[in-house]
Each structure stands twice: as structure tokens, then as C-alpha cells.
Amino acid sequence: MTKILMIVHSRTSDTGRVGRVLAEWSYELDVRCPLHGCELPADMDAHAGAVVFGGPQSVHDRDAMPAIKAEIDWIPRACDSGKPFLGICLGAQMLALSQGAKVDFHPVALHEIGYAPVRPLPAWRDMMAETTY
């Protein structure tokens, strides 16, 4: 069975719909929580891809939370593997910061949400139906 690395940020987190769909597609879920001592892999050789989920933390917590900084520092290794990587909420902040983007608070303190176009790679189209929602 092919493994997908699933990084969560709380002991009580689950992988939700993403995990259910991947399990339905016969992926083994390797769920880890670095904030509670789970180590990140040295490389992605044992995994077909990675998903980094959200949490109450922010990339701005990286100085106070060494595990957040370590995760941000690890992400380029995962991306450089060429395997699929998905960042959701905090995971997207971490991905953006690790790739050199500026991640900052909104200037008038609005909620930290945003939208950006997502362009699926050919591998995604091979896995998904013609229409996704």
C-alpha cells in the first residue's frame, strides 16, 4: 500500500475528508503531529505525497514554537522530492513562507483567509473525475 504523509497540529486532529478520500483510494495514511514529538521523515522516499493541515497556530509562532519552525524548514525537502504536496490553512502559510513568500497579518486585522487560483498538474487530472468541486 502506498503511504501519504499527513501532518496535523493537534493530538485531537483528524484528517477529515482529505483522509477519507485518500483511504478510499487505497492510500495508507501516515499521520504525524510534530508539535507533540512526532518526527518528520528525512526524505519522501517512503511516501507518495504529503498533506500539511491547519491548526490554531500561525507561521508567526515559529520563534516561540520550534516545531513550527522545523516544519517550515522541512517543507522544501518535501517539495524538492517532486511528489505531490498540499498545504491547507496553516499548511498553506507554511508552504508559502518556505518558498520565499511574505506571510503577514492583514493591515486592518481582517480574518486571515485568501483565495488564489489552483492549477492542477496532469497527475491530478489522472486521479480525479472531469469535474471537481
C-alpha positions as CSV (number, residue, x, y, z in Angstrom):
1,M,0.0,0.0,0.0
2,T,1.3,3.5,-0.9
3,K,1.7,5.9,2.0
4,I,0.7,9.6,2.2
5,L,2.3,11.7,4.9
6,M,-0.4,13.6,6.8
7,I,0.9,16.3,9.2
8,V,-1.6,17.6,11.8
9,H,-1.1,20.2,14.5
10,S,-3.1,18.8,17.5
11,R,-3.4,15.4,19.1
12,T,-7.1,15.5,18.5
13,S,-6.9,16.5,14.8
14,D,-8.2,14.1,12.2
15,T,-7.6,14.1,8.5
16,G,-11.2,14.7,7.7
17,R,-12.5,14.5,4.1
18,V,-9.0,14.5,2.7
19,G,-8.0,11.4,4.7
20,R,-11.3,9.7,3.9
21,V,-10.9,10.2,0.2
22,L,-7.2,9.1,0.2
23,A,-8.1,6.0,2.2
24,E,-10.9,5.2,-0.3
25,W,-8.3,5.4,-3.0
26,S,-6.3,2.7,-1.0
27,Y,-3.6,5.0,0.4
28,E,-2.2,4.3,3.8
29,L,-2.3,7.4,6.0
30,D,0.9,8.1,7.9
31,V,-0.4,10.7,10.4
32,R,2.1,12.6,12.4
33,C,2.0,15.6,14.8
34,P,5.4,17.3,15.1
35,L,4.1,19.6,17.8
36,H,3.7,16.5,20.0
37,G,7.1,14.9,19.3
38,C,6.4,13.0,16.0
39,E,9.5,13.3,13.7
40,L,9.3,14.3,10.1
41,P,10.9,12.0,7.7
42,A,14.4,12.8,6.5
43,D,13.2,12.3,2.9
44,M,10.0,11.4,1.0
45,D,11.2,8.1,-0.3
46,A,8.6,6.1,1.8
47,H,5.7,8.4,0.8
48,A,3.8,9.2,-2.4
49,G,3.0,12.7,-1.2
50,A,2.3,15.0,1.8
51,V,-0.6,17.0,3.2
52,V,0.0,19.6,5.9
53,F,-3.2,20.6,7.6
54,G,-4.2,23.6,9.6
55,G,-4.4,24.4,13.2
56,P,-4.7,27.2,15.7
57,Q,-1.1,28.2,15.2
58,S,0.4,30.6,12.7
59,V,3.7,30.8,10.9
60,H,4.2,33.8,13.1
61,D,4.5,31.4,16.0
62,R,7.7,29.9,14.6
63,D,10.0,31.7,17.1
64,A,8.0,30.6,20.1
65,M,7.3,27.1,18.8
66,P,10.4,25.3,17.5
67,A,8.3,22.5,16.0
68,I,6.6,25.0,13.7
69,K,9.9,26.4,12.5
70,A,11.2,22.8,12.0
71,E,8.2,22.0,9.9
72,I,8.6,25.2,7.8
73,D,12.3,24.3,7.3
74,W,11.3,20.7,6.3
75,I,8.8,21.6,3.6
76,P,11.3,22.5,0.9
77,R,12.7,18.9,1.2
78,A,9.2,17.5,0.6
79,C,8.6,19.9,-2.3
80,D,12.0,19.1,-3.9
81,S,11.1,15.4,-3.9
82,G,8.8,16.2,-6.8
83,K,5.9,14.4,-5.0
84,P,2.5,16.0,-4.5
85,F,2.3,18.4,-1.6
86,L,-0.9,20.1,-0.3
87,G,-0.9,22.8,2.3
88,I,-4.3,23.5,3.9
89,C,-4.7,26.7,6.0
90,L,-1.7,26.8,8.3
91,G,-0.1,24.3,5.9
92,A,-0.6,26.8,3.0
93,Q,1.0,29.5,5.2
94,M,4.0,27.2,5.9
95,L,4.3,26.3,2.2
96,A,4.2,29.9,1.1
97,L,6.8,31.1,3.7
98,S,9.1,28.2,2.9
99,Q,9.1,29.2,-0.7
100,G,10.0,32.8,0.0
101,A,6.6,34.4,0.0
102,K,5.7,37.0,2.6
103,V,3.0,35.8,5.0
104,D,1.8,38.7,7.2
105,F,-1.2,39.8,9.2
106,H,-3.9,41.8,7.4
107,P,-3.2,45.6,7.8
108,V,-6.6,46.2,9.3
109,A,-6.9,42.9,11.2
110,L,-9.4,41.2,8.9
111,H,-9.5,37.4,9.1
112,E,-6.5,35.6,7.7
113,I,-8.2,34.0,4.7
114,G,-7.4,34.3,1.0
115,Y,-8.1,32.8,-2.4
116,A,-5.7,32.0,-5.2
117,P,-6.0,30.1,-8.4
118,V,-5.0,26.5,-8.2
119,R,-3.7,24.9,-11.4
120,P,-3.9,21.1,-11.2
121,L,-0.9,19.1,-12.5
122,P,-1.5,16.3,-15.0
123,A,-1.3,13.7,-12.3
124,W,-4.3,15.3,-10.5
125,R,-6.4,15.1,-13.7
126,D,-5.4,11.4,-14.0
127,M,-6.8,10.8,-10.4
128,M,-9.9,12.9,-10.5
129,A,-13.2,13.0,-12.4
130,E,-13.5,15.6,-15.1
131,T,-15.3,17.9,-12.7
132,T,-14.2,18.6,-9.2
133,Y,-15.8,20.8,-6.6
